[in-house]
Amino acid sequence: MIHSDQFAFYGKYGMDFTKYTKADEPVRIMVALDEFEGFYWPWRNSRALALEPQQQAELEREVHLWQVEIDDRETAEFVRTARFNDARLMLMKRLGLKIP
């Protein structure tokens, strides 16, 4: 699943997922990154969102499950510092996209 802001980001740089398969390692990591980020922000802001403890726990569980899928050292470092777009740019470069 690609979330709307992420879709716009990929489109801005000409990323066309139809040209790749999930077997392409950078694509697999991007999918995990997108899912991770989709759960990360609500989890991180769960108190401000006044989420119930069970909702917070469910989000935390998803964050940890998707984080395991981000098994690339460089990407994981970007994730650790919440630099998700930098991670995406790096992964798109690995696919050969010309990123300024």
Summary of the structure (lengths in Angstrom):
residues: 100
radius of gyration: 14.1
end to end distance: 26.0
largest distance: 43.8
contacts: 251
relative contact order: 0.17
helix: 68%
strand: 0%
